[in-house]
């Protein structure tokens, strides 16, 4: 994977947004359980994408991106819970879920392209 890559950039930017949301949830809303879950999986997406850069093989590369995809799907679940329990507003949810869905779509496209090459 090239050093300057869209999935690496968007997953890192998303992780930064997740960290800021975590700080808001813990400091302003005094919510500590759901926020810890979304912090873990929302930042893990980019960590797994970054780990894929030095994958040992195409299969390992796809495996790392599949883990990132699973983390993105879990992140969507926690966003839904935070929204449906009124910890985040409609606007916050819409913005975060849009970014997350963009990451999911990008990961799926990369994984499909890599599998087609095998």
WOJOMO-V784894 format. One line per field, one symbol per residue. burial: + if it has 24 or more other C-alpha atoms within 12 Angstrom, else -. A space follows every 50 residues. Layout:
# WOJOMO-V784894
burial->???
This chain:
# WOJOMO-V784894
burial->------++-+++-++-+++-++--+--------+++++++++++++++++ +++-------++++++++++++++++++++-++---++----+--++-++ +-++-+++-++-------
